[in-house]
Amino acid sequence: MEKSNIFKKILAIMGLLLLSFVALYTYSNQVSVKVVQEEIQQNNRNKLSFLVQQIDDEFDKFMNSVNNLGIEPRVKSFIALDPKSSEYASFQLKLELQEELERRGKTGGWSHAYTLYAPLSDQVVSTHGSITFKKLFRDEIANKPVDPFIWKFEPMTNSRVPDSFVFRTVEPLSAYDHPKDAGLIGEIRVDVKDIGDMLTSFKSDSSGDPFLFHPDFAPIVTRTANMDRIKELIPLFAKNSGLTQEQGTFITSLQDESYMVTFIKSDTIGWYLVEYVPLESILYPITSSRNWFWLSMSVIAIISVLAAFLLYKNVQVPIRELFLAARKLRMGDYTVRVDSGKRDEFGYLFDQFNLMSEQIQDLIDRVFEEKLRSREATLKQLQSQINPHFLYNCLFFMKNMTRLGEHEAVMAMAVKLGEYYRYTTHVDQQDTTVKDEMKLIYNYLSIQNMRMNRIQFDINIPQSMDELALPRLLLQPIVENAIIHGIEQKEDAGVITIKGMSSTDGYAIMVDDDGIGMSEQELVNLRETIRIAGEVNGSCGMRNIHQRLVHKYGGSSGLALEHSPAGGLRVIVRWKEEDEHVRNIDRG
């Protein structure tokens, strides 16, 4: 068709233009990005390598410094200090040694503290600022095995002992596993604050944000670090590096922004020096190619607007009409039709849609009418199955009372029986009210009480339920079942209680008796029987009632059977008034 050909031409032109511009931009962008990224990666690796080397050199100096303390004369005297020597001599030696250690601590750019402990004399000399550190060192630290070859990181224990890198040594080295047997335990402690300052100085000359990372401790960051971003980056770093590579580079996204992450591991302290740099800030050289791309996209946008107008006029508008008509059809309006004035594919679709709607409407009308007939016949057939033995028993009662001369009993029975059958014989009227149904039950129980004179009953229905619609003769078979199979099987009198209930989930009428009841297995079998939709052998009164409720109100309605607290059987009739939604489902 003509309209279809125009649509294909527009799509072909737009596709060719889009592919050409995208190919041009993709090629130029990839080349530029690749060149810039490789250059930045190499530059970042060189800078990080230099910084890591500086850190390692500083820690090596500190390590050599504490290792060489053992050859100092004052240190040797400290090691050989006799516990029985005079307090003045001991104090003088410790004072001179502390002054020497403080002079050493002031050399270099980082703050560090020395601590020496002689287990033989149980004496400690330290330049640490905390007055409690000597006791801490003697009581806790010196009792732990010492690894004289590695630096360890110790997190802050209190406000006077900050985060530090610590290196310890023993003399002789063979006593590293039992420090108390050593002649000397030496320690040098480096405050991580100076390392953070070094990273801050490095950051001022870089476009990235460096930090030191170890999987077991909090990262060491600069004073201006973005901690939220670093916390998001650490899991990605652990995933990409696997914590097994010595160095590397990868690109990741954080908060919809791409970053280049470079890392190098320090051999001395075992931490990773990591720096992340926003790619946007390092891809400036490709701005010119990006400008060309936006120029190309502007041209495409102009063409797209023109093409979109044609598509809207020739495609979107017909599709919209068909969509609205289909939605009305789904909502149940089968009279909907689409005006067909086109000679293209949409015209054919509109004609077929109208034909389909007409056929569906006709089919639903016929099927729904047939379903109503079947439903009415089923309800009448179920109602007609009510057991007529009740009438025979009442007639025999009247005959016997007449022989005995009990004319008032005969007249009362005749009145009650007449009202009862006047109500039950109106089979053309399938529904009644709860109030009328309860009147029938009252007459029925009164008649049964005349016959046996050992039945008590209590009917308690809320006034708000009196005018509710209910299928006729729904409760009488339940009450009859309670009398025949429950109370009549007992030797003494029986009680039947009928109670009405209402809630947001619907309505219910509960019938309780204190008859002989049923076993658990008998109750399970009866529940299964009433749910069988087809014909079953034997009595089917309960099943008829359940099926009538299901037919009229849906699957959520019906009978519920339980053991009664009075000792017999409890039957609960549940239903919910049919609404428009249920009726629509039935029609479907």
C-alpha positions as CSV (number, residue, x, y, z in Angstrom):
1,M,0.0,0.0,0.0
2,E,1.0,3.6,-0.5
3,K,1.1,4.5,3.2
4,S,3.1,1.4,4.0
5,N,5.7,2.3,1.3
6,I,6.1,5.8,2.8
7,F,6.6,4.3,6.2
8,K,9.3,2.0,4.9
9,K,11.1,4.8,3.1
10,I,11.2,7.0,6.2
11,L,12.5,4.1,8.3
12,A,15.2,3.4,5.7
13,I,16.4,7.0,5.5
14,M,16.5,7.4,9.3
15,G,18.4,4.1,9.6
16,L,21.1,5.0,7.1
17,L,21.6,8.5,8.7
18,L,21.7,7.1,12.2
19,L,24.1,4.3,11.3
20,S,26.5,6.7,9.5
21,F,26.7,9.2,12.3
22,V,26.9,6.5,15.0
23,A,29.7,4.7,13.2
24,L,31.7,7.9,12.7
25,Y,31.3,9.0,16.3
26,T,32.0,5.5,17.7
27,Y,35.3,5.2,15.8
28,S,36.6,8.6,16.7
29,N,35.5,8.3,20.3
30,Q,37.1,4.9,20.8
31,V,40.4,6.0,19.3
32,S,40.5,9.1,21.5
33,V,39.4,7.4,24.6
34,K,41.9,4.6,24.2
35,V,44.8,7.0,23.7
36,V,44.0,9.2,26.6
37,Q,43.2,6.3,29.0
38,E,46.5,4.6,28.2
39,E,48.4,7.7,28.8
40,I,46.6,8.5,32.1
41,Q,46.9,4.9,33.3
42,Q,50.7,4.9,32.7
43,N,51.0,8.3,34.4
44,N,49.0,7.3,37.4
45,R,51.0,4.0,37.8
46,N,54.2,6.0,37.7
47,K,53.0,8.5,40.3
48,L,51.6,5.8,42.6
49,S,54.8,3.7,42.3
50,F,56.9,6.7,43.3
51,L,54.6,7.4,46.3
52,V,54.7,3.7,47.4
53,Q,58.4,3.8,47.2
54,Q,58.6,6.8,49.4
55,I,56.4,5.1,52.0
56,D,58.4,1.9,51.9
57,D,61.7,3.9,52.2
58,E,60.4,5.6,55.3
59,F,59.3,2.4,56.9
60,D,62.6,0.7,56.1
61,K,64.4,3.5,57.8
62,F,62.3,3.1,60.9
63,M,62.8,-0.6,60.9
64,N,66.6,-0.3,60.6
65,S,66.5,2.3,63.3
66,V,64.9,0.0,65.9
67,N,66.9,-3.0,64.8
68,N,70.2,-1.1,65.4
69,L,69.3,0.0,68.9
70,G,70.7,-3.2,70.4
71,I,74.3,-2.0,69.6
72,E,73.9,1.3,71.4
73,P,75.9,1.4,74.7
74,R,73.0,2.8,76.8
75,V,70.7,0.1,75.4
76,K,73.2,-2.6,76.3
77,S,73.4,-1.1,79.8
78,F,69.6,-1.0,80.0
79,I,69.4,-4.7,79.0
80,A,71.9,-5.6,81.7
81,L,70.3,-3.5,84.3
82,D,70.2,-5.3,87.7
83,P,66.8,-5.3,89.4
84,K,68.7,-4.9,92.7
85,S,70.6,-1.8,91.6
86,S,69.9,1.5,93.2
87,E,66.8,3.4,92.1
88,Y,68.9,6.5,91.3
89,A,71.3,4.7,88.9
90,S,68.3,3.0,87.3
91,F,66.4,6.2,86.9
92,Q,69.5,8.1,85.5
93,L,70.1,5.4,82.9
94,K,66.5,5.3,81.8
95,L,66.4,9.1,81.6
96,E,69.5,9.3,79.4
97,L,68.1,6.5,77.2
98,Q,64.8,8.2,76.9
99,E,66.5,11.5,75.9
100,E,68.4,9.6,73.2
101,L,65.3,8.0,71.9
102,E,63.5,11.3,71.8
103,R,66.3,12.8,69.7
104,R,65.9,9.9,67.3
105,G,62.1,10.4,67.2
106,K,62.5,14.0,66.0
107,T,64.5,13.0,62.9
108,G,62.6,12.5,59.7
109,G,59.3,13.9,58.5
110,W,56.9,11.5,60.4
111,S,56.1,11.3,64.1
112,H,57.3,8.1,65.7
113,A,57.7,6.7,69.2
114,Y,60.3,4.2,70.5
115,T,59.6,1.8,73.3
116,L,62.2,-0.6,74.9
117,Y,61.4,-3.2,77.5
118,A,64.0,-5.3,79.4
119,P,62.2,-8.4,80.7
120,L,65.1,-9.3,83.1
121,S,64.7,-6.0,85.1
122,D,61.0,-5.5,84.1
123,Q,61.9,-1.9,83.1
124,V,60.3,0.1,80.2
125,V,61.5,3.2,78.5
126,S,59.2,4.9,76.0
127,T,58.8,8.1,74.1
128,H,55.1,7.5,73.7
129,G,52.9,10.4,74.8
130,S,50.5,8.4,76.8
131,I,51.4,8.0,80.5
132,T,49.6,4.6,80.6
133,F,51.4,3.2,77.6
134,K,54.3,1.8,79.6
135,K,52.0,-0.3,81.7
136,L,50.1,-1.4,78.6
137,F,53.3,-2.4,76.9
138,R,54.5,-4.4,80.0
139,D,51.2,-6.1,80.8
140,E,49.8,-6.8,77.4
141,I,51.9,-6.2,74.3
142,A,55.2,-7.8,75.7
143,N,53.3,-11.0,76.5
144,K,52.4,-11.7,72.9
145,P,54.6,-13.4,70.3
146,V,56.6,-11.0,68.2
147,D,57.1,-11.2,64.4
148,P,60.4,-9.4,64.0
149,F,60.1,-9.1,60.2
150,I,56.9,-7.4,59.4
151,W,55.0,-4.2,60.1
152,K,51.6,-4.5,61.8
153,F,48.7,-2.1,61.9
154,E,47.1,-1.5,65.3
155,P,43.8,0.4,65.4
156,M,43.2,3.0,68.1
157,T,42.6,1.5,71.5
158,N,41.8,4.8,73.3
159,S,42.2,8.5,72.7
160,R,45.8,8.4,73.8
161,V,46.9,5.5,71.6
162,P,45.9,6.5,68.0
163,D,45.9,4.3,64.9
164,S,49.6,3.3,64.2
165,F,51.9,1.1,62.2
166,V,54.1,-0.9,64.6
167,F,57.3,-2.8,64.2
168,R,58.8,-4.9,67.0
169,T,62.0,-6.8,67.4
170,V,63.5,-9.0,70.1
171,E,67.1,-9.9,71.1
172,P,68.0,-12.6,70.6
173,L,65.7,-13.2,67.5
174,S,65.2,-16.8,68.7
175,A,63.0,-15.6,71.5
176,Y,60.3,-14.1,69.2
177,D,57.8,-16.8,70.2
178,H,58.4,-16.2,73.9
179,P,59.2,-12.5,74.4
180,K,59.5,-12.8,78.2
181,D,62.6,-14.9,77.7
182,A,64.2,-12.2,75.5
183,G,66.9,-9.8,76.7
184,L,65.2,-6.8,75.0
185,I,61.9,-6.1,73.3
186,G,62.0,-3.0,71.0
187,E,59.1,-1.2,69.3
188,I,58.7,1.7,67.0
189,R,55.2,3.1,66.4
190,V,54.4,5.4,63.5
191,D,51.2,7.5,63.7
192,V,49.0,7.1,60.6
193,K,48.1,10.8,60.7
194,D,51.4,11.6,59.0
195,I,50.6,9.1,56.3
196,G,47.2,10.8,55.8
197,D,49.0,14.1,55.5
198,M,51.3,12.7,52.9
199,L,48.3,11.4,50.9
200,T,46.7,14.9,51.2
201,S,49.9,16.5,49.8
202,F,49.9,14.0,47.0
203,K,46.2,14.7,46.3
204,S,46.9,18.4,45.8
205,D,49.1,17.6,42.8
206,S,46.7,15.1,41.3
207,S,43.1,15.0,39.9
208,G,42.3,11.8,41.9
209,D,41.7,10.9,45.5
210,P,44.3,8.4,47.0
211,F,43.8,6.2,50.0
212,L,45.5,3.2,51.6
213,F,43.4,0.0,51.9
214,H,43.7,-3.2,53.8
215,P,40.8,-5.7,53.9
216,D,41.0,-6.1,57.7
217,F,41.0,-2.4,58.7
218,A,39.4,1.0,57.9
219,P,41.1,2.8,55.0
220,I,43.7,5.6,55.6
221,V,42.4,8.6,53.7
222,T,43.2,12.2,53.0
223,R,41.7,15.1,55.1
224,T,39.3,15.9,52.3
225,A,38.4,12.4,51.3
226,N,34.8,11.5,50.2
227,M,34.2,8.6,52.6
228,D,30.8,7.7,51.1
229,R,32.4,7.2,47.7
230,I,35.4,5.3,49.1
231,K,33.0,2.9,50.9
232,E,31.2,2.2,47.7
233,L,34.5,1.7,45.8
234,I,36.1,-0.8,48.3
235,P,33.9,-3.8,47.4
236,L,34.4,-3.1,43.7
237,F,38.2,-2.8,44.2
238,A,38.2,-6.1,46.1
239,K,36.3,-7.8,43.3
240,N,38.4,-6.5,40.5
241,S,41.8,-6.9,42.1
242,G,40.9,-10.1,43.9
243,L,43.3,-8.8,46.5
244,T,45.9,-11.0,44.8
245,Q,47.4,-8.7,42.2
246,E,50.3,-6.5,43.1
247,Q,49.2,-3.6,40.9
248,G,46.7,-2.9,38.2
249,T,44.0,-0.5,36.8
250,F,40.3,-0.9,36.1
251,I,37.3,1.3,35.3
252,T,34.1,1.2,37.3
253,S,30.9,3.2,37.9
254,L,29.9,4.9,41.1
255,Q,26.6,7.0,41.3
256,D,26.3,7.0,37.5
257,E,29.8,8.4,37.1
258,S,32.8,6.5,35.7
259,Y,36.1,6.3,37.5
260,M,39.6,5.0,36.6
261,V,41.0,3.1,39.6
262,T,44.8,2.4,39.9
263,F,46.3,0.4,42.7
264,I,49.8,-0.7,43.9
265,K,50.6,-2.9,46.9
266,S,53.3,-1.9,49.3
267,D,55.7,-4.8,50.0
268,T,56.8,-3.3,53.3
269,I,53.4,-2.7,55.1
270,G,51.2,-5.0,52.9
271,W,48.6,-2.3,52.2
272,Y,47.3,-1.2,48.8
273,L,47.7,2.4,47.7
274,V,44.6,3.1,45.6
275,E,43.7,6.2,43.6
276,Y,40.4,6.8,41.8
277,V,40.1,9.5,39.1
278,P,36.9,10.7,37.4
279,L,37.1,9.8,33.8
280,E,35.2,13.0,32.9
281,S,38.1,15.0,34.1
282,I,40.7,13.1,32.1
283,L,38.9,12.8,28.8
284,Y,39.1,16.4,27.9
285,P,41.2,15.8,24.8
286,I,38.2,14.1,23.1
287,T,35.9,17.1,23.5
288,S,36.3,18.2,19.9
289,S,35.2,14.8,18.6
290,R,32.2,15.0,20.9
291,N,31.3,18.3,19.4
292,W,31.2,16.8,16.0
293,F,29.0,14.1,17.3
294,W,26.5,16.5,18.7
295,L,26.4,18.4,15.4
296,S,25.6,15.1,13.7
297,M,22.9,14.3,16.2
298,S,21.4,17.7,15.7
299,V,20.9,17.0,12.0
300,I,19.4,13.6,12.9
301,A,17.1,15.2,15.4
302,I,15.7,17.6,12.7
303,I,15.1,14.7,10.4
304,S,13.6,12.6,13.2
305,V,11.0,15.3,14.0
306,L,9.8,15.3,10.4
307,A,9.7,11.5,10.3
308,A,7.9,11.4,13.6
309,F,5.2,13.7,12.3
310,L,4.6,11.4,9.4
311,L,4.7,8.3,11.6
312,Y,2.2,9.9,14.0
313,K,-0.2,10.8,11.3
314,N,-0.1,7.6,9.4
315,V,0.6,5.0,12.1
316,Q,0.2,6.4,15.7
317,V,-3.3,7.8,15.2
318,P,-4.8,4.6,13.7
319,I,-3.1,2.5,16.4
320,R,-4.5,4.8,19.1
321,E,-8.0,4.3,17.7
322,L,-7.6,0.5,17.7
323,F,-6.1,0.6,21.2
324,L,-9.0,2.6,22.7
325,A,-11.5,0.3,21.0
326,A,-9.7,-2.8,22.3
327,R,-9.7,-1.5,25.8
328,K,-13.5,-0.8,25.7
329,L,-13.9,-4.4,24.4
330,R,-11.9,-5.7,27.3
331,M,-14.1,-3.8,29.8
332,G,-17.2,-5.5,28.4
333,D,-18.5,-3.0,25.9
334,Y,-19.0,-5.4,22.9
335,T,-20.9,-2.8,21.0
336,V,-17.7,-0.8,20.2
337,R,-16.9,-0.3,16.6
338,V,-14.0,1.4,14.8
339,D,-14.8,3.8,11.9
340,S,-13.1,2.4,8.9
341,G,-12.3,4.9,6.2
342,K,-8.9,3.8,5.1
343,R,-7.7,1.6,2.3
344,D,-4.5,0.4,3.7
345,E,-3.5,-2.3,6.3
346,F,-5.2,-0.4,9.1
347,G,-8.5,-0.3,7.2
348,Y,-8.3,-4.1,6.9
349,L,-7.5,-4.4,10.6
350,F,-10.5,-2.1,11.5
351,D,-12.9,-4.1,9.4
352,Q,-11.7,-7.4,11.0
353,F,-11.9,-5.8,14.5
354,N,-15.5,-4.8,13.9
355,L,-16.4,-8.2,12.6
356,M,-14.8,-9.9,15.6
357,S,-16.6,-7.6,18.1
358,E,-19.9,-8.4,16.4
359,Q,-19.3,-12.1,16.6
360,I,-18.2,-12.0,20.2
361,Q,-21.3,-10.0,21.2
362,D,-23.6,-12.5,19.5
363,L,-21.8,-15.5,21.0
364,I,-21.8,-14.1,24.6
365,D,-25.5,-13.2,24.4
366,R,-26.4,-16.8,23.3
367,V,-24.0,-18.5,25.8
368,F,-25.1,-16.3,28.7
369,E,-28.8,-16.9,28.0
370,E,-28.2,-20.7,27.8
371,K,-26.2,-20.5,31.1
372,L,-29.1,-18.7,32.8
373,R,-31.5,-21.4,31.7
374,S,-29.2,-24.2,32.8
375,R,-28.6,-22.5,36.2
376,E,-32.3,-22.0,36.8
377,A,-33.1,-25.6,36.0
378,T,-30.3,-26.8,38.3
379,L,-31.6,-24.8,41.2
380,K,-35.1,-26.1,40.7
381,Q,-33.9,-29.6,40.4
382,L,-31.9,-29.3,43.7
383,Q,-34.8,-27.8,45.5
384,S,-37.2,-30.6,44.4
385,Q,-34.9,-33.2,46.0
386,I,-35.9,-32.1,49.5
387,N,-37.1,-35.3,51.4
388,P,-41.0,-35.5,51.6
389,H,-41.0,-37.9,54.6
390,F,-41.6,-34.9,56.8
391,L,-45.2,-34.6,55.5
392,Y,-46.0,-38.2,56.1
393,N,-44.8,-38.0,59.8
394,C,-47.0,-34.9,60.3
395,L,-50.1,-36.6,58.9
396,F,-49.6,-39.6,61.1
397,F,-49.3,-37.3,64.1
398,M,-52.6,-35.6,63.2
399,K,-54.2,-39.0,62.8
400,N,-53.0,-40.2,66.3
401,M,-54.0,-36.9,68.0
402,T,-57.5,-37.2,66.5
403,R,-57.9,-40.7,67.9
404,L,-56.9,-39.4,71.3
405,G,-59.2,-36.4,71.1
406,E,-56.4,-33.8,71.1
407,H,-58.2,-31.4,68.8
408,E,-56.2,-28.4,69.7
409,A,-53.0,-30.2,68.9
410,V,-54.5,-31.3,65.6
411,M,-55.5,-27.7,64.8
412,A,-52.1,-26.3,65.8
413,M,-50.4,-28.9,63.7
414,A,-52.7,-28.1,60.7
415,V,-52.0,-24.4,60.9
416,K,-48.2,-24.8,61.2
417,L,-48.2,-27.4,58.5
418,G,-50.3,-25.2,56.2
419,E,-48.0,-22.2,56.6
420,Y,-45.0,-24.5,56.1
421,Y,-46.2,-25.9,52.8
422,R,-47.6,-22.7,51.5
423,Y,-44.1,-21.4,51.8
424,T,-42.3,-24.4,50.3
425,T,-44.6,-25.0,47.3
426,H,-43.8,-21.6,45.7
427,V,-41.1,-23.1,43.5
428,D,-41.5,-20.4,40.9
429,Q,-40.0,-17.9,43.4
430,Q,-36.4,-19.0,43.9
431,D,-35.3,-16.3,46.4
432,T,-36.7,-15.1,49.7
433,T,-35.5,-13.1,52.7
434,V,-33.7,-14.3,55.8
435,K,-36.7,-13.2,57.9
436,D,-39.1,-15.4,55.9
437,E,-36.7,-18.3,55.9
438,M,-36.4,-18.0,59.7
439,K,-40.2,-18.0,60.0
440,L,-40.2,-21.3,58.1
441,I,-37.6,-22.8,60.4
442,Y,-39.6,-21.6,63.4
443,N,-42.7,-23.4,62.0
444,Y,-40.7,-26.5,61.2
445,L,-39.2,-26.7,64.7
446,S,-42.5,-26.1,66.3
447,I,-44.0,-29.0,64.3
448,Q,-41.1,-31.3,65.3
449,N,-41.5,-30.3,68.9
450,M,-45.2,-31.2,68.8
451,R,-44.3,-34.6,67.4
452,M,-41.5,-35.5,69.8
453,N,-42.0,-33.0,72.7
454,R,-38.2,-33.1,73.5
455,I,-36.7,-30.5,71.3
456,Q,-35.7,-27.0,72.5
457,F,-34.5,-24.4,70.0
458,D,-33.1,-20.8,70.1
459,I,-33.1,-18.6,67.0
460,N,-31.0,-15.4,67.2
461,I,-30.7,-13.5,63.9
462,P,-29.6,-9.8,63.9
463,Q,-32.3,-7.4,62.7
464,S,-29.8,-6.1,60.1
465,M,-29.9,-9.4,58.3
466,D,-33.7,-9.7,58.1
467,E,-34.1,-8.3,54.6
468,L,-31.0,-10.1,53.0
469,A,-31.8,-12.1,50.0
470,L,-31.4,-15.9,50.3
471,P,-32.3,-19.0,48.2
472,R,-35.6,-20.6,49.5
473,L,-35.5,-23.7,51.6
474,L,-31.8,-23.4,52.2
475,L,-31.8,-23.9,56.0
476,Q,-34.6,-26.4,56.5
477,P,-32.6,-29.5,55.3
478,I,-29.8,-28.5,57.7
479,V,-32.2,-28.3,60.7
480,E,-33.9,-31.5,59.6
481,N,-30.5,-33.3,59.5
482,A,-29.7,-32.1,63.0
483,I,-32.9,-33.6,64.3
484,I,-32.9,-36.9,62.5
485,H,-29.2,-37.8,62.7
486,G,-28.3,-36.0,65.9
487,I,-31.1,-35.4,68.4
488,E,-33.4,-38.4,67.6
489,Q,-30.5,-40.7,68.2
490,K,-30.3,-39.6,71.8
491,E,-32.6,-40.8,74.6
492,D,-33.0,-37.4,76.3
493,A,-34.0,-34.0,75.1
494,G,-32.0,-32.0,72.6
495,V,-31.2,-28.3,71.8
496,I,-30.8,-26.6,68.5
497,T,-29.2,-23.1,68.3
498,I,-29.4,-20.9,65.2
499,K,-27.3,-17.7,65.1
500,G,-26.8,-15.1,62.4
501,M,-23.5,-13.3,61.8
502,S,-22.3,-10.6,59.4
503,S,-18.8,-9.2,58.5
504,T,-16.9,-7.5,55.7
505,D,-16.3,-10.9,54.2
506,G,-20.0,-11.7,53.9
507,Y,-22.8,-13.3,56.0
508,A,-23.2,-16.5,57.8
509,I,-25.8,-18.5,59.7
510,M,-24.6,-21.1,62.2
511,V,-26.7,-24.1,63.2
512,D,-25.5,-26.0,66.3
513,D,-27.0,-29.2,67.9
514,D,-26.1,-31.3,70.9
515,G,-26.8,-34.6,69.2
516,I,-24.6,-37.6,69.0
517,G,-22.2,-35.8,66.6
518,M,-19.8,-37.5,64.2
519,S,-16.3,-39.0,64.4
520,E,-13.4,-37.1,62.9
521,Q,-13.3,-39.5,59.9
522,E,-17.0,-39.3,59.3
523,L,-16.8,-35.5,59.3
524,V,-13.9,-35.6,56.8
525,N,-15.9,-37.9,54.5
526,L,-19.0,-35.6,54.8
527,R,-16.9,-32.6,53.9
528,E,-15.6,-34.4,50.8
529,T,-19.1,-35.6,49.8
530,I,-20.7,-32.1,49.8
531,R,-18.0,-30.8,47.4
532,I,-18.6,-33.4,44.7
533,A,-20.4,-31.6,41.8
534,G,-21.8,-34.7,40.1
535,E,-24.2,-37.3,41.3
536,V,-23.4,-39.3,44.4
537,N,-24.9,-42.3,46.0
538,G,-27.1,-42.0,49.1
539,S,-28.3,-38.9,50.9
540,C,-27.4,-35.6,49.2
541,G,-29.2,-32.9,51.3
542,M,-26.1,-31.2,52.5
543,R,-24.5,-31.5,49.1
544,N,-27.5,-29.9,47.5
545,I,-27.4,-26.9,49.8
546,H,-23.6,-26.5,49.2
547,Q,-24.0,-26.7,45.5
548,R,-26.9,-24.2,45.5
549,L,-24.7,-21.7,47.3
550,V,-21.8,-22.2,45.0
551,H,-24.1,-21.9,41.9
552,K,-25.6,-18.6,43.1
553,Y,-22.7,-16.9,45.0
554,G,-19.5,-18.4,43.7
555,G,-16.8,-20.8,45.0
556,S,-16.1,-18.8,48.2
557,S,-19.6,-19.5,49.5
558,G,-21.0,-22.8,50.7
559,L,-21.2,-25.0,53.9
560,A,-18.5,-25.4,56.6
561,L,-18.8,-28.4,58.9
562,E,-17.3,-28.5,62.4
563,H,-17.6,-30.3,65.7
564,S,-20.1,-28.3,67.8
565,P,-19.0,-27.2,71.3
566,A,-22.4,-28.6,72.5
567,G,-21.3,-32.1,71.4
568,G,-23.1,-32.5,68.1
569,L,-22.5,-31.0,64.7
570,R,-22.0,-27.4,63.7
571,V,-23.0,-26.3,60.2
572,I,-22.1,-22.8,59.0
573,V,-23.9,-21.4,55.9
574,R,-21.7,-18.7,54.3
575,W,-22.5,-16.4,51.4
576,K,-21.7,-13.0,50.0
577,E,-24.1,-10.9,48.0
578,E,-23.3,-11.1,44.3
579,D,-21.7,-7.9,42.9
580,E,-21.2,-6.7,39.4
581,H,-17.7,-8.1,39.2
582,V,-19.0,-11.7,40.0
583,R,-21.7,-11.4,37.4
584,N,-19.3,-10.3,34.7
585,I,-17.1,-13.3,35.5
586,D,-20.1,-15.6,35.2
587,R,-21.0,-14.1,31.9
588,G,-17.4,-14.8,30.6
